[in-house]
Amino acid sequence: MYGKIGSLFTGLVAASALLVPAGVPSPATSLPFSPAPSPATESARAPAPASPPPTPSLSASASASPETASPTKRLEWKACAGENLPEGIRCATVTVPVDWRKPRGRRLTLDLARLPATEPANRIGSVLQIPGGPGNEGVEDLKRSAPGLTELRRRFDLVGYNPRNTGLRERLPAVCWEMGTQLLEPRDREEYRAQVAKVKAAARECRDADSSGLFDNLDSLSVARDMEAVRVALGERRLSFMANSYGGVPVAAYARLFPERIRAMYLDGTVDQVNGWAKVHLDHAAVGERTFGRFVAWCAADSACALHGEDVGAVWRALVEKLDRSPIPISSPEFGEGKLAGWHLKLIGFQANPGPDNAWWVAFSTSVDKLRNGDASGFAEFVNGNSRIWATPALRAMTCPDDRGFTGYAQFRDVSRRMREASPHLGAAPFDMLACSGWPRPVANPSRPLPVRGLPPFLGAGTWTDHTMTASLAGTVPGSVTVQYDGPGHVLYMPGNNGPASRCVIGHATRYLVDLTLPAPGTVCRPGE
């Protein structure tokens, strides 16, 4: 429908390719931050570089202190593999326990990359980039973002690392990648229980087959402890951070564990797990409704819209209601047979980012027009992909332990009702919370407040669709400020599907990270600035 533009998390929002796995052709609407793609989607990516990205490896060595992340030796920086690398980049590895509760048990090797400060005499320290996903590669993020961060690099070493949830294809058994059931909105308590039982059974089967111990240790609390291991290995007393997208979850966990180790924290389009996933979705429902209003206004003004001259809201509502009454069969080459319900349309059907010259809205409106005439081809691939991938145990293991599921049927019903009230066109029971309901393991990283004392003020930045959640997370720390970017997109310091990085936002982030100077509350950046 929109072309192969998706990256999975590459995490929420109705903004860009945040929810959709690589190879599933749609950005999504209201599912905040989705895990990295399954093996089934990898074949649809662009050709891999000559040297494949490094994968964290397991070993049986034991050397860390039980109480700290102390490395056994200094980092050994070497030439990085690959082509078209930023000048000066060097790579290294750090080892951490698979299970931080068993620091002398099996160990995991994480890959790091560093761009050293270009003015060593004026060097302040290191900035550690925390990627989204979960499952995105921080080393690749560093390479992509480097051209726009030359001013920041004058004063800092820029460091990226691949978290423990990258490269899982090679480290979890095949049964963990079986997509199994397609997620559908339960109509009653029995259907809710039946679907929860299916996803729970699949997770247990994966866990029983996993001999690495990773399945039980992919939560963001474990990732946060790995971040502390990176700080110690770098030899820094305190770190400055740049976190994007789902990276907001591990940095919040880090802030709870190690507040005194944070010099500065820049948040870019980050999810607010601190206040709970229900609040994330309810806040975003209102944002999604405003974005849908922008699409309706564009459609009324531009004859390129396939629904031009019609009551677009009425067309959409009628489609949703019809498909909820009678879901229709769909088929896709990547994900096989499935069903398309109105629930799917509301949660993952709407294209919130207009795209270059409104091209993505043109494609979306055409797909809606075809769908009302019985042709679901514009929605089949990404609906089938997301509704099946979210039932995949390996992907849910990266995010369900972060307190993402419903507590039970009563909360499912309550949140569903409130979502529909907040967004008549897009509100529904959140996809991800349903997928994580009945997770068979204890919640490792529960939603809870950050410490009031010991943290510096944070700086956030967000677009039309992710500013609200970024401001919500930053706002938990007194004195923090979040810059509003008056446009679509996601992750403003990094070029990508949303266009070039925002110079205005990068300027504010650089001043904050260098001088600890925050912009005035209410600061707005606009496209092109």
C-alpha positions in Angstrom: 0.0 0.0 0.0 2.6 2.6 0.9 5.7 0.8 -0.3 8.4 -1.0 1.7 8.9 1.9 4.1 8.4 0.2 7.5 10.7 -0.5 10.3 9.3 -2.1 13.3 9.6 0.5 16.4 11.1 1.2 15.1 8.3 1.8 17.6 3.8 4.4 18.0 2.6 6.2 16.5 0.6 7.3 13.8 3.6 9.0 12.5 5.7 6.9 10.3 7.0 3.4 10.1 7.0 2.8 13.7 4.9 -0.3 14.2 5.3 -2.1 11.0 8.0 -4.8 10.5 10.5 -4.2 7.8 8.9 -5.6 4.7 5.4 -4.9 5.8 4.4 -2.0 3.7 2.7 0.5 6.1 3.4 3.0 8.8 0.9 2.5 11.6 -1.4 4.5 13.7 -1.6 3.9 17.4 0.6 1.1 18.4 3.4 2.7 20.3 6.7 1.0 19.5 6.9 -2.4 18.1 9.6 -5.0 18.3 12.2 -5.5 15.5 11.2 -7.7 12.6 10.9 -11.4 12.6 13.0 -13.6 10.3 10.0 -13.9 7.9 10.3 -10.2 7.1 14.1 -10.0 6.7 13.9 -11.2 3.1 12.0 -8.1 2.1 14.7 -5.7 3.3 17.2 -4.0 1.0 20.2 -6.1 0.2 22.5 -6.6 3.1 26.0 -4.9 3.2 29.0 -7.0 2.3 29.7 -7.5 6.0 26.7 -8.5 8.0 25.9 -6.5 11.2 27.5 -8.0 14.3 25.3 -10.2 16.5 25.7 -10.3 20.2 27.1 -13.7 21.2 26.9 -16.0 24.2 29.8 -17.4 26.1 30.3 -19.4 29.3 32.9 -17.1 30.8 32.2 -15.5 34.2 33.9 -12.4 35.3 31.7 -9.5 36.4 31.2 -8.3 39.9 27.8 -9.4 41.3 27.0 -5.9 42.4 28.4 -3.8 39.5 28.9 -4.0 35.8 32.7 -3.9 36.2 34.5 -5.2 33.0 37.4 -7.5 33.3 39.6 -5.3 31.0 39.7 -2.0 29.2 37.9 -1.7 25.9 40.0 -2.6 22.9 39.0 -0.3 20.1 39.5 -1.7 16.6 38.6 -1.0 13.0 34.9 -1.5 12.3 33.7 -3.9 9.6 31.6 -2.6 6.7 31.6 0.1 4.0 30.9 3.8 3.9 31.7 4.2 7.6 32.0 7.7 9.2 35.6 8.9 9.5 37.2 7.9 12.7 34.7 5.3 13.9 36.1 2.4 16.0 34.4 -0.7 17.4 34.8 -2.8 20.5 32.8 -5.3 22.6 31.8 -5.5 26.3 30.5 -8.6 28.0 27.6 -8.8 30.4 25.7 -11.5 32.3 22.8 -13.1 30.4 20.9 -13.0 33.7 22.0 -10.1 36.0 20.7 -12.1 39.0 23.4 -14.6 38.2 26.4 -12.5 37.4 28.8 -15.4 37.4 26.7 -17.4 34.9 26.6 -17.3 31.1 27.7 -14.1 29.5 26.6 -12.1 26.5 28.9 -10.0 24.2 27.6 -6.6 23.1 29.0 -4.6 20.2 29.9 -0.9 20.6 31.0 1.8 18.2 32.6 5.2 19.0 33.2 8.4 17.1 35.8 10.2 19.2 35.5 13.9 19.9 37.1 16.0 17.2 38.4 18.6 19.8 40.0 16.3 22.4 41.3 19.3 24.5 37.7 20.5 25.0 36.2 17.0 25.4 33.4 16.8 28.0 32.7 13.1 28.0 30.6 10.5 26.1 27.1 10.6 24.7 25.6 7.1 24.6 22.8 6.7 22.0 20.0 4.3 23.0 18.1 2.9 20.0 14.4 2.1 19.7 12.7 -1.0 18.5 13.1 -2.8 20.7 15.7 -4.6 18.7 17.2 -1.8 16.6 21.0 -1.7 16.3 22.5 1.3 18.1 25.7 0.9 16.1 23.8 1.5 12.9 21.9 4.4 14.5 25.3 6.0 15.3 26.4 5.7 11.7 23.2 7.2 10.3 23.0 10.1 12.8 26.7 11.0 12.6 26.5 13.5 9.7 24.1 15.7 11.6 25.9 15.6 14.9 29.3 17.2 13.9 28.9 20.1 16.3 28.1 17.8 19.2 31.0 15.6 18.3 33.4 18.5 18.8 32.9 18.1 22.6 31.9 14.5 23.0 32.7 11.0 22.0 29.6 9.7 20.4 28.9 6.0 21.3 26.4 3.5 20.0 25.8 -0.1 21.1 23.7 -3.0 20.1 21.4 -4.0 23.0 20.9 -7.6 24.0 17.6 -7.8 22.0 19.4 -7.4 18.6 20.3 -10.4 16.5 17.8 -12.7 18.2 17.2 -14.8 15.0 20.5 -16.6 15.6 20.0 -17.1 19.3 16.4 -18.1 19.9 15.0 -21.4 18.7 12.8 -21.6 15.6 9.7 -22.2 17.6 10.0 -18.8 19.1 9.6 -17.2 15.6 6.4 -19.1 14.7 3.7 -16.5 14.2 0.8 -18.8 15.0 -2.6 -17.2 15.7 -3.8 -13.9 14.1 -4.8 -11.3 16.8 -8.4 -10.3 16.7 -10.4 -8.1 19.0 -12.3 -10.3 21.5 -16.0 -9.8 21.5 -16.6 -11.3 25.0 -14.8 -12.8 28.0 -14.6 -16.2 26.5 -12.9 -15.0 23.3 -10.5 -12.9 25.4 -9.5 -15.9 27.5 -9.1 -18.1 24.5 -6.8 -15.7 22.7 -4.8 -15.1 25.8 -4.4 -18.8 26.3 -3.1 -19.2 22.7 -0.4 -16.6 23.0 0.5 -17.8 26.5 1.0 -21.3 25.3 3.2 -20.2 22.4 5.4 -18.2 24.8 5.7 -21.2 27.1 6.7 -23.4 24.2 9.4 -20.9 23.2 10.7 -20.6 26.8 10.9 -24.4 27.2 12.9 -24.7 24.0 15.3 -21.8 24.8 18.6 -23.1 26.2 20.4 -19.7 26.1 18.4 -18.1 29.0 17.8 -15.1 26.9 14.0 -15.5 26.6 13.7 -14.6 30.3 16.1 -11.7 30.2 15.1 -9.4 27.3 13.3 -6.9 29.5 14.4 -3.2 29.6 15.6 -3.5 33.2 18.3 -6.0 32.0 19.0 -3.6 29.1 19.5 -0.7 31.6 22.0 -2.8 33.6 23.9 -3.4 30.3 23.9 0.4 29.8 25.6 0.7 33.1 28.2 -1.9 32.1 28.9 0.2 29.0 29.4 3.3 31.2 31.9 1.5 33.4 33.7 0.1 30.4 34.0 3.6 28.9 35.5 4.8 32.2 33.1 7.6 32.5 31.9 8.8 35.9 28.7 10.0 34.4 27.1 9.7 30.9 25.0 11.9 28.7 22.3 10.1 26.7 20.4 10.4 23.5 17.4 8.0 23.5 14.9 7.5 20.7 11.6 5.7 20.3 11.3 2.6 22.5 14.7 3.5 23.9 12.7 5.6 26.4 11.8 2.5 28.3 15.4 1.3 29.1 16.5 4.9 29.9 13.7 5.2 32.4 14.7 2.0 34.0 18.3 3.3 34.1 17.1 6.5 35.7 15.5 4.4 38.5 18.6 2.3 39.0 21.4 4.8 38.5 20.2 8.4 38.7 23.5 9.7 39.9 25.2 8.4 36.7 23.1 10.6 34.4 24.7 14.0 33.4 22.1 14.8 30.8 19.2 13.0 29.0 17.9 13.9 25.6 14.6 12.1 24.6 13.5 12.0 21.0 10.1 10.6 20.3 10.3 8.3 23.3 7.5 6.2 24.8 6.4 6.9 28.4 6.3 3.5 30.1 6.7 5.2 33.4 3.0 6.2 33.6 1.8 2.9 32.2 0.9 1.7 28.7 -2.8 2.4 29.1 -2.0 6.1 29.6 0.3 6.0 26.6 -2.5 4.8 24.3 -5.1 7.0 25.8 -2.9 10.1 25.4 -2.1 9.0 21.9 -5.8 8.4 20.9 -6.5 12.1 21.1 -3.3 12.8 19.1 -4.4 10.3 16.5 -7.8 11.9 16.2 -6.2 15.3 15.5 -4.0 13.7 12.9 -7.0 12.0 11.2 -8.6 15.5 11.1 -5.5 16.7 9.2 -6.0 14.0 6.7 -9.7 14.8 6.3 -8.9 18.5 5.8 -6.2 17.6 3.2 -8.7 15.3 1.4 -11.3 18.1 1.2 -8.7 20.5 -0.3 -6.8 18.3 -2.7 -8.4 16.5 -5.6 -5.5 14.0 -5.5 -7.3 12.3 -2.6 -9.4 9.4 -3.9 -12.2 10.5 -1.5 -12.2 14.1 -2.4 -15.6 15.7 -2.2 -17.0 13.1 0.2 -17.6 12.9 3.9 -14.3 11.1 4.6 -15.1 10.5 8.3 -18.4 8.9 7.4 -16.8 6.7 4.8 -14.2 5.5 7.3 -16.6 4.9 10.1 -18.9 2.9 7.8 -16.0 0.7 6.7 -14.9 0.1 10.2 -18.4 -0.8 11.4 -19.0 -3.1 8.4 -15.8 -5.0 8.9 -16.3 -5.3 12.6 -19.7 -6.9 11.9 -18.2 -9.2 9.2 -14.4 -9.4 8.9 -13.3 -10.3 5.4 -10.6 -12.8 4.3 -7.3 -11.4 3.2 -4.1 -13.0 1.9 -0.6 -11.8 1.6 2.5 -13.5 0.1 4.6 -12.8 3.2 2.1 -13.8 5.9 -0.5 -16.1 4.3 -4.2 -16.1 5.1 -6.0 -14.0 7.7 -9.0 -11.7 8.4 -9.4 -7.9 8.1 -11.7 -6.4 10.8 -12.6 -2.8 11.6 -10.4 -3.1 14.7 -7.4 -3.6 12.4 -8.2 -0.6 10.4 -8.5 1.6 13.4 -5.3 0.5 15.0 -2.9 -0.2 12.2 -4.7 0.9 9.0 -4.5 4.7 9.1 -1.5 6.4 7.5 -0.7 9.4 9.8 2.3 10.6 7.9 1.4 12.4 4.6 4.8 11.5 3.2 6.7 13.4 0.5 4.3 15.7 -1.4 1.4 13.9 0.4 2.2 10.7 -1.6 1.4 8.4 1.4 -2.0 10.0 2.0 -2.7 9.7 -1.7 -1.9 6.0 -1.5 -3.9 5.6 1.7 -7.0 7.2 0.3 -6.8 5.0 -2.8 -6.6 1.9 -0.6 -9.7 3.1 1.3 -11.6 3.6 -1.9 -10.7 0.2 -3.1 -11.6 -1.4 0.2 -15.1 -0.1 0.2 -15.5 -1.7 -3.3 -14.3 -5.1 -2.0 -10.6 -4.9 -2.8 -8.5 -5.2 0.5 -5.1 -5.5 -1.3 -4.0 -2.2 0.0 -4.3 -3.3 3.6 -3.7 -7.1 3.5 0.1 -7.2 3.9 0.6 -4.9 6.9 -2.6 -6.0 8.7 -1.8 -9.7 8.3 1.9 -9.1 9.2 1.3 -7.0 12.3 -1.6 -9.1 13.7 0.5 -12.3 13.3 3.9 -10.9 14.3 2.5 -9.6 17.5 1.7 -13.2 18.4 5.3 -14.2 17.9 6.9 -15.2 21.2 10.4 -13.9 20.4 9.2 -10.5 19.6 6.9 -10.2 22.6 9.7 -11.3 24.9 11.4 -8.0 24.2 8.5 -5.9 25.4 5.9 -7.8 27.3 8.1 -8.0 30.4 8.0 -4.2 30.4 4.4 -4.3 31.9 2.7 -4.0 28.6 -0.3 -6.4 28.9 -3.8 -5.9 30.3 -4.2 -7.0 33.9 -7.4 -8.9 32.9 -10.6 -8.7 31.0 -12.0 -5.9 33.1 -9.1 -3.6 32.2 -9.4 -4.7 28.5 -13.0 -3.5 28.5 -12.3 -0.3 30.3 -9.4 0.8 28.1 -11.3 -0.2 25.0 -14.2 2.0 26.0 -12.0 5.0 26.9 -10.0 4.7 23.7 -13.2 4.9 21.6 -14.4 7.9 23.6 -11.0 9.6 23.0 -10.8 8.8 19.3 -14.1 7.9 17.5 -12.2 7.2 14.3 -9.1 5.4 15.5 -9.7 4.4 19.2 -9.9 0.7 20.0 -8.4 -1.9 22.4 -4.6 -1.5 22.0 -3.0 -4.2 19.8 0.2 -4.6 21.9 -1.5 -4.7 25.3 -3.7 -7.5 24.0 -0.7 -9.4 22.6 1.1 -9.1 26.0 -1.9 -10.1 28.1 -1.3 -13.4 30.0 2.4 -13.2 29.7 3.6 -16.3 31.5 6.5 -14.7 33.4 6.5 -12.1 36.2 6.7 -8.5 35.0 10.4 -7.7 35.2 10.2 -3.9 34.6 6.9 -2.6 36.1 5.6 0.9 35.3 6.5 3.1 38.2 7.6 6.7 38.9 11.2 7.9 38.4 13.1 9.2 41.5 12.3 12.8 42.3 15.8 13.6 43.5 19.1 13.0 41.8 18.1 13.4 38.2 19.0 16.5 36.0 16.2 18.1 34.0 15.6 16.2 30.7 15.2 17.7 27.2 12.6 16.1 25.0 11.6 16.6 21.4 8.6 15.3 19.5 6.5 15.5 16.3 2.8 15.8 15.7 2.4 12.2 16.8 5.0 11.6 19.4 5.4 14.9 21.2 2.7 14.1 23.8 4.3 10.9 25.0 7.8 12.4 25.0 6.6 15.4 27.0 4.8 13.0 29.4 8.0 11.1 30.1 10.2 14.2 30.3 7.6 15.9 32.5 8.1 13.3 35.3 11.4 15.0 36.0 11.1 18.6 37.5 12.4 21.4 35.3 12.4 19.4 32.1 11.4 20.9 28.7 10.1 19.3 25.5 10.4 21.0 22.1 7.4 20.7 19.8 8.3 19.9 16.1 5.4 21.2 14.1 5.3 18.4 11.5 5.1 14.6 11.0 7.9 12.1 11.5 9.7 10.3 14.2 13.3 10.6 15.7 14.3 14.1 14.7 18.1 13.8 15.0 18.2 11.0 12.5 17.5 11.1 8.8 15.3 8.4 7.4 11.8 7.9 6.0 10.7 11.1 7.5 13.2 13.2 5.6 16.3 15.0 6.8 17.1 15.4 10.4 15.8 18.6 12.0 18.6 21.2 12.3 16.5 23.2 14.8 16.0 20.3 17.1 19.6 19.1 16.8 20.7 22.7 17.7 18.6 22.6 20.9 19.8 19.1 21.8 23.5 20.1 21.2 23.2 23.2 23.4 21.6 21.2 26.1 24.1 18.3 26.0 27.1 20.7 25.9 26.1 23.5 28.3 23.1 21.9 30.1 21.1 24.8 28.8 17.4 24.1 28.2 15.3 26.0 25.7 12.3 28.0 26.9 9.1 26.0 27.6 6.8 26.1 24.6 9.7 26.2 22.1 8.6 25.1 18.6 10.7 23.9 15.6 9.2 23.8 12.1 10.1 21.8 9.0 13.0 23.3 7.2 14.4 25.2 10.2 
